[in-house]
Amino acid sequence: MDQQHSLHASLQHTFAFDAFREGQEQTITQLLAGQSTLSIFPTGAGKSLCYQLTAIHLPHLTLVVSPLLALMKDQLAFLKSKGIAAASIDSTLTSQENQAVMGDIRQGKIKILMVSVERFKNERFREFISGVEISMLVVDEAHCISEWGHNFRPDYLKLPQYCRDLGIPLVLLLTATATRKVKKDMAKRFAIAPEHIVQTGFYRDNLDLTILPVTSQAKDATLVELIKQQQGSGIVYVTLQQSAEQVARYLSQHQISATAYHAGLDNDIRHNIQSDFMAGKIQVVVATIAFGMGIDKADVRFVMHYDLPKSIENYSQEIGRAGRDGLRSSCITLANLDGINTVENFVYGDTPEPEGIAKVVDNIRHEVANGQWELQINSLSNDANIRQLPLKTLLVQLELHQVIKPLYAYFAEYRYKFLQDSDAVLGQFSGERQQFLKAIVDHTQFKKIWGSLDIESLYQQYGCERSRVVAALDYLQAQGAIVLESKKITEVFAVNEAALSQPELVQTLSDYFLDKEEKEIQRIAALIRFFELDRCLTANLARYFDDQNAPEQCGHCSVCRGQVATLAYSSQPQMPDDTHLNSVLSGFKQHIETKTKQPPSLGTYCRFLAGISIPLFSRNKVRQLDGFGCCEQVRFQTIKEKVTDIVTGLT
C-alpha cells in the first residue's frame, strides 16, 4: 500500500473522516517525508489532525507543546475516543499518576505526550524526557514564539534550543493567526524552508461580521435583544472577570441561560461549564479570553464582543469559534471607545520602569557567584516591581544581549516520606549505590514522617551531581519506596560580567520595552481603524493575515450592507479636579515612602490613578488607599500629562 492510500486508510479507520480538509494532507505528507512544517489554518479548520495522524505513522513519541491545560484535556479525550495512546504531564496529576505516565512512555506505550512550555523548566521532567526517543515536536499556537505576534510568550523562545538539545529531528508549528512578518519569524527560528509553509485561505464565507456602535448605557439591553434574535448557542466576550459575572447575571435575569467563565474560577467549575456548554445545557457563556481555546463546538451560532478585543488577532481568533460546521453564524461587536483605556492599560501595566530594570541588573551584579546567578521569579518580581510575564521577557532580552545564559532550573526544596521501612529500602542496594542513598537519608531533616533534603550539605559531604540526586529520588518514587514533593523552582544562569557592565544596558533594555509598548498601542489603534473601515471588513481581515484571494466584497458584513461604523465615547471621560488629585497623590506618596523608604516614580503615580495592578501595590495594600483607580476611565497618556505637572509640586 503506498503512502497516500495508507494515510487515507488511517483517516477513515482511526478518525472516521472520509476526506482531508485543505492543507492537511500536504502537511502530513511533508512531515512523513522528514520535512519540518509550519501550517497556518483558520480556527476550526483541523490543525490538530495534522499531528495526530502523523504521530501514529512515526516510530517514536510525538511531543506536543500546548499553551492551555483545557486544550490538552480536550485533545486527550478526543485521542482516547479514537484509540490513540496519549497522555499529558501537568499540574493536575497526582504523583502516582505522573509516575504511571512516565512508566508508560519509557515502555513505548504512549504515542503522544502533551505538556506546557513551562514543563521544560522542571529539572525532573528534563531528566526524564532526555532519555526518551522523540520523533516529532509539535508547537501549538506557535505564534507565541514571535515577538511580532499578538500573544508573545517568552518561554516559547527557548523551544528551538530544547529541540536541538533533545535531538528531535522533526518539527510541526501550528497556528491560526499569523501576519506575513510573524510567519517568517516562526519559520526562521525552526529553520523551516519557505516551500514547507502550508497556508490555507483565511476567508470564511459563513461568518457574518457586524460592527454596531452602541453606548455603554445601552449595551446590556442591546445584547439581550440581539441574543434573543439568534438561534442556538453562543459566546459573549468581555475584558474583565467582574464584567463576565455582571453580564451573565443580567442575561440570566432576562430569561437567557448564561454563565460567566474566567480565570478566577476553580478548574473544576470551569471544566463543568465547558462540559455543559458542549452538551447544550448552557446557551451563552460570558467569558474573558480564558474561554475558547480548545472548545471544539461546531455549532456555535454567534460570537459577540461586549467589550473591545485586544487586537485584530484576538478578534479573529474569537470570531473563529463561530460556525465551525460551515453554517451561517453571526459575529457582532458592540463598539464604542469607552473600553479603549482598559485594553491599553493591560499594555502599560506590563511595561517595566527603568528603575525596575536597574534593580534586576543590580541583583545579577550583586548575587553572581562563581560566574552564576540564581533566580526565583516570584521574589524578583516583587523586588523589582515587574509583573512576572514582562520579567520573563526581560530575562530573554538579557539572554539575547548575551548578559546571561540559562544553564538549568531546579527545585530549591525537595521533601519526601518513606512508604516502606527506610532500612529495608537501603538494604535492597549494595556497594556505592547503598552508600549514596544512605548519604541522601543522612542529609534529610525529618519532622515526623516528612523529611526535607539539604542538597547543598549533601554536595559538600558527598560531592555528587545534583542530577544524580534527582534521578535517585525519582527512581525510589517509581519503585513505590517514597512519596516525593518538590517546590520553589530556581533558575540558574551563567553570567557574562563584561556584558553586564555595559554602561547603556539598562537604557537599551528600557528602550526595548518602550518600543514594545508603542507597538502594542499601535495594534489597538489598528483595531479601531479596522472597525471604522468603509471597505469590506471580511476582505480586509483576510488581507491582514496575508490571504490575497478573498473576494473584494463579501456581501455578509455590516460595511457591505452600507453600515459604516463610527466609534465614540458614551460620555467624555472626566479627570478629577486638581485639588482632589493633589490630595490622593500626596497620601499615596506618604504611604509608599513609609513602606519602602523610596518615593514613587512618575509611572507608579500614573498606575495608581489608572488602577493598574503591579507587584508594589499588591505587596503594600495600595488598592485600599483613597484615589486608587480614580482615573480608570481616562486614557493613560492623558493621566501622564496631568501627573507630570502635579508630581513636580509634590517632590
N, C-alpha and C positions, 0 to 999 in steps of 0.2 A: 504494500500500500504506500503510495507516495505521500509526501508531507501534507499536501493540500487536502487529500482525502482523509488523512489521519486527523487533521485539525477539524474538519467538518464533522467527522465521526465523534470526536470529543465534544464538540459544540452541541450536537444533538443528544448524545448519550448521557453526558455528565450534566450539561446545563439546560437541556430541553429547549434549545433555541434552534430554529430552522435555518437562520442565515446570520452572517455577521452584519453589524452596523458599519457605517462608513468609517474607515480608518482602523478598525480593529484587526482585520486580517493582515494588513500591511505591517502594523506594529508587531504582531505576534510572529510573523514570518521573519522580520528583521532580527528580532531577539533570538529566535531559534537558529539563525544564521550567525549568531555571535556578534551582532551589531547593536551597541548601546543606542537607545532611542529616547527622544523627547516626544511625547504625544500630548497635543492640545485639543481637547474636545469640549464642547459646551457642557454645562452642568446637566447631568442626567443622560448623557449620550453613551454611557457604557465604558468608562475608563477602567473600572475595576476588573472587568472580564479580561483585559489585556494581560494583566499579570497572573490572574487566577488560572486561565487556560495554559499560559506559557509554563507556569510552575509545575503543572502535572506532567509536562514533557521534558523537564530538566532533571538531571540526575541527583542533585543535592538540594539543600534548603534554599528557599526564597525568603529573604529578609525584607519586610515591609516597614518603612518608617511612616507613621501616620500621626497627624497633629492632634487628634482628639480621641479620647477614650470611647466616647459614644460611637464614633466612626468605626473603631476597631471592633467593638462588640457586635455591631450590626453586620459587619463583614464576616466575622467569625460565625455568627448564626447562619448566614447565607451559605458559607462554605460547608458547615456541618450538614445543612439540609441537602447538599449535593454530594455528600460522602467524601469530601476532601479533608484530609487530616491537617488541621490548622490550630494554632494557639496564639496566645499573647503572653507576654511577661509585663505585668503592670502593677500599679499600686493596690488594686483591689484583691489580688491573690493572697491567700494565706501562705505561710511558709511551706506548709505541706504541698499545697497546690503548685507553688513555684518549683519546688523540688521535683514534683511529678512531671511538669512540663519539660524541665531541663533534662530529666532522665529519658523522656520520650525522644527529645531532639538528639541526644547522644546516640540513641539506638536507631536513629534514622526513621522513626515512626511519623515524624511531623514533616509536611511538605512546605508549609507557610508559617512563618513566625512574624507576628506584628508587635512593634514596640514604638514608643515615642522617642524623639531625638534625644530627650533628656536621659533616657536609659543608658546611653553611652558614657555618661559621667560616672556611672556606678562601676566601681572597680571590680566588684564581684561578677557583674554581667560581662564586662570586657574580658576578664579572665576566662569566663566560660565560653563566650562566643568565639574567642580566638582559637579555640580548639575544635571548632565545628567547620566542616566544609560547606561553603555557601556558593550557590550557582548564580544568584542574581540579587542585587539590591534594588528595591523599588522605593522611590520617594514620592509619596502622595502630597498633593498641594505644594508642588515643587517650586512655585513662585515665591515661597517663603525664603528661598535661598538668595533671592535677588534684592539688593538694596534699592533697586528701582521699582520693586514691586510694592503692592499696597499693604502687604501683611508680612513684612520682613521680620524674620526671627533669627537672631544672631547665631544660635546653636546650629542652624542649618548650614552655616558657612563651613562647619567642620566636617560635614559628611563626605566631601571628596577625599579628605585625608583618612578618615575612618575606612573608606572604601579601599584605599591603597594599602593601609596597614593590615587589613583583613584579607588582602589578595583576592577581592571579589572581581571576577572577570567581566561582569555584565551589569549594566545599569538601565533602569527604566524610570524616567521622570514623567509625572502625570500632573496636569493642571487644566483648569477650565478658563483661567483668566490670565492672559499674557499679552502685553503690548509687544511691538517688534523689539524694543530695547530689552525688555525682560526676557524674551525668548532667546535672544543672542547671548545674554548674560548667563542664563541657565545652561545652555549648551556648551559654552566655553568652559565653565567650571568643571564639567564632567567629560570634556573632550569629545563631545558628540558632534559628528560631522553634519553639515547643513542638509545633506541628502537623506539623513536619518531622522529629520524632524517631520513628524506626521501632524498636520493641522487640517482639521475639517472645517467646514463653513460654520460661522458663528450665528448666522441669521436663523431665527425661528419664526416660521410663518403663523404659528398658532398662539403667539403671545400678543395680546392687545395692550399697548402701553398708553397710559393716561397720566398727564401731569395736571393736577387740579389745584389751582390756587385757592386757599381757604384760610380764614383767620383762625388763630388758636382757640378763640371762644366758640367757634362753630365746628371745630374738629370732631368732637365726640358725637354730636347729633348727625353730622355728615357721615361719619364712619358707620354708625348704626344703619342709616338709610342705605348706604352702599352695600353693606353685608347682606341686608335683607333682600336686595335685588339679585344676589348671587345664588347659584345652585352649588351644593357640595361644600367641601371643607376648604379652609384657607389659613394663611399665616399673616399676622399683623406685626410688623417690625417697629420697635421703639428703640430709643437710645439708652435710657436709664432703667435700672431694675425697678425703681419706685414707680416709673411710668407704666411698666408692664403690669404691676399689681393694680394700679388705679384704672387703667383702660379695661383690663379683664373684668374688674368689678363692675364697671359701668355697663359693659356689654351684657354681663350676666343679669343685671337689673332690668335690661331691656329684652329679656327672653332669648338671648343668644347664648348658646353653650360655648363658654370661653374660659380658658385657663391661662394664667401667667407662667412663663418659663424664663428663667435667668440663672446666671452662675451662682447666685446666692442661695439657691435651693439645694437640699441634700441630694446626693447621687440617686438614692432610691426613689425620691419624689420625681426627679427629672426623668428617670427611666420609666416610671409609671405613666407620666404624661405622654412621653413618646409612644409607649405601647397603646395607650387609649386613643391617641390621635391616629396612629396607623390603623387601628381597628375601627375607626369611625365613631368612637364613643364621645369624642370631643369635636365640635365643628371648627372652632377657631382657637389657635394658640397665639397669644400675645407675647412676643418674645424679643429679647435682645439678640445680638448676633450669635450668642451661645447656641441658638437653636437652628438647625438646618443641615449642617454638615453631617452627612451620614443618614439623613432622613430620606429614604428612597421610597417615598409615597407617590405613586404615579398619577393619582387623580386629585392633586391639589389644584382647585379650580381658581383660586385667587391668592395673590400676594399684595398686601397693602402696606405702604410706608406711612406710618402715623407721624414719624419724625424723619428728618433728612438722613439718608445713609451717609457713611463716612467718605465715600468716594464713588467714582463711576464703577470701579472694580467691585466694590461691595454691593452696589446696586445691581450689577449684572449677576453676581453670584446669587443674590437673594431672590430676584425675579426668576432666575433659572430653576428654582424649585417648583415653579408652577407648570402644569401641563406636560408633565413628562410622558403622558400617554398619547401625546400628539393632538389632543382635543383642545378647542379654543379655551383660553384662560385669561383672566383679567389681571393686570398689574397696574395698580393705581397708587400714585404718590400724592398725599395731602400736603401741599407745599406752601411754605412761607419762609421768611428769613429769621423767624423767632429763634429757631434752634441752632442757627449757624454758630453762635458763640459756644454752645455746648460741644459741638463737634470740634471746633478749633481748640477748645480748652484741653481736650484729650492730648492734642499735639503739644501745647505749651507746657502741660504738666510733665511731659516726657523729655523735655529739653533740659539737660543738666546745666546748672550755672557754672561759670568759670571757677568760683570758689570750691564747688563740689568736685570738679575735675582735678583741681590743685590738691585737694585732700587725698584723692585716690593716688595721685602721683607721689605725694609726700609719704603716704602709707607704704607704698612699694619701697621708696628710698630708705625709710627708717626700719622696715621689717625684713628687708632682704638679709639672708644668712647663707653663707656658702654658695652665693650665686642663685639662691632660690627664694621664692616668695610664696607664702601660703595664704589662701583666701577663703573665708566663709562669707557667702554672698549676703546673708541676712544682716550680719553685723556691719559689713562695709556699706551696705545700702543705707543703714541708719546713720552711720558716722559721717558719710559724705552727703547725706540728704539727696540721694539719687534713687529714683524708683528702680526696681530690680531689672526690668526689661531694658531701659536705657543704660543701666550699669553693665549689663551683658554686652550691649552694643559697644560701650566704651572699651571693654576688655578686648573685644575683637579688633577695634581700631588700634589699640596698643600692640596687638599681635601684628597687624598689618604694618605698623611703624617699626616693627622688629625690636620693640622695647621688652616684650615678654613673649615667651613661647610655652604653650601648655605641655606639661610633662605627663601628669596623670592626676586623677582625683581619687580620694579615699574617704572612707567614713572615719571621722575623728573618734567615734565611740563604737566599740563592739561590746556586747554583753551576751551571755549565754547561760543556759542551765542544762544540767545533765538529766537525761531521761533514763539513763542506766547508771549503775554504780561506777564512779569515776575510776576506781582501781581496776574494775573489771574491763572498762573500756581501754585503759592503758595497757592492760595485760594482753590485749589482742595484737599488740605490736611488739617488736623487739629491736634491739640494737639502737642505732642513731635515731630512727623514727620514734621509738618509745621515749628516748631522751628529749627529743624535740617537743613532743606532745606534753611531756611532764613539765618542761620549761614553760609552755603556754599556761598550764594549770597553775604553776608556781607564781606566775606574774599576773594572776587574776585575783582581784579583791572580791570575795564572796560576801554578800549580805543575805542571809538566809539561803535561798536556793539559787538566786541570780548572781552572776559574777561579772564584773567589768574588767576587761583585759587592758593592761597597761603596755601597749605595743612599744613605746619608747624604752621603757626599762627592759623589756624582753630583748630588744635590739642591742641595748648596751651590754647585756649579760651574755646573750647567745650569738649575736651577730648575724641573725637570719634576715633574709629579704622579706619585706612586708607582703609581697605577692605570695610567698610560700605560706605565711601565717593565714592569709585569707583563704587560700586553696585548702589548707588543712581543716579550718573551721567549716568550710563548705562541705568537705568530704565527710566530716563527723556528722553534720546535719543530714546529708544524703543517706548515711547509714542508720539514721534514727537514733544516734547516740546523744545528740544535743538539740536544743532549740536555739537558734541564733538570731539576734536582732542587731541592727546597725543604724546609726543616725548621725546627724551633723556632717554633711558632706563637705569636704575640704578639697579645694583645687590647688594644685601645686604648679608653679610656673618657673621656668628658667628666666633670669633677668639679665638683659644686656645693659650694664650700668653706663656704658658710654652713650647709648641711645637715650637712656633715662635722663641723662644730664643735659640733653639738648635744651638751650635756653628758650626756644619758641614752642616747646612741646605742648604746654597747656593751652597756649593761644591757638595752635594748629588744631588741637582736638576740639576746642570750643568753637572754632570757625566751622569745623565739620558738622557739629550739631546744629549750629545756626543755619547752615546751608540746608541741612536735612529738614529742619523746621520750616524753612521757607518753601521747600518743595512740597511738603505736606499741606501747607496753607494754600499753595497754588493748586494742589489736587482738589481741595474743597471748592476753590473758585471755579475750577473747570467743571465740577459737578453742577454748580449753579448755572453756568453758561449753557451746559447741556440741557438742563431743564427748561431754559428760556429760548431754546433754538426755534427758529422759524422754518426749519427744514426737517424732513422726516427723521424722527427720533430713532427708529429701528435701523435705518441705513447708517446713521452717524454712529450708533453704538457698535455696529458690526465693523465699521472702518477703524474705530478706536482700537479694536483688537485685531487689526491687520487683516480683516476679511474684506477684500475688494470686490466680491461677487454678489453682495446683497443688492436687491433692487433699489433704484433711486427713490421710489416712493412705495411704501409697504401697503398703504391703504388701511392699516389697522393700528394707527397710533393717533393721539389727540391732534398732532400737527397736521397729519394728512386729513383729519376731519375739520380742519380750519380753526382749531382751538389752540392758538399760541399762548403759552403761559408767561405771565409777568409776575415775579415774586416780590413780596413786600413785607414789611413788619406789620403785625396786627396793631401795635401801637409802638411809637418810637421809644426805645429803652431810655430811661432817665438815670443819670448819675446822681447819687445823693449829694446834698449841698456840702460845701467845703467845711463848714463848722462840724457837721457830723463826721466827715471823713477824717478831719484832724483829730477828733476825739477818739475814734475807734483805732486809728493807726498809732496814736500815742499810747493807748492801752496795750495794743499788740506789741509795740516796741519794748515797753517796760516788761511785759510778760516774757518775751524771748530773751532779753538781756538778763533777767533774773535766772532763767533756766539754763542758758548756755554761756553766759558771760560774753556774748558776742552780739552786736547789733544786727538786725535783719538786713539782707541785701535788697536792692530795688526789686529784683524778680520775686523775692519772698513776699514783700509787701503786696505786689500785684496778685500773686497767687492767693494770698489771704483774702483780698477783696473779691476775687473771682470765685472763691470757694473751691479751689483746686487742691486735692489731697496730695501731700508729699510726706515722706518719712518724718521730717521735722515736726509737722503738725500732729501726726498720729502719736509721736513719742511724748509730746508736751501738751496734749489735750487742748490744742488751739481751736478745734471746732466748737468748743463751748464758749469761746470769747464773743463778746458783743461785736458785731460787724463782720464776722466771718461769712463770706458769700453775699454780702450786701450789694455787690455789683455783678452778680452772676448773670444778669440779663444783658450786661454791657460787654461789647467785644474787647478782647484783651488789649489790643493796641490802643484803644481809647483809654482804658484804665491806666496803661503805662504812661501815656502822655500826661494824664492828670497827676498820677502819683509822683512822677519826676519832680514836679513843682512843689508838692506838699512835703516830700521827704527831705528836700533841701532845707526846709524850715525846721524839721524835727532833729536834724543832726547837730 
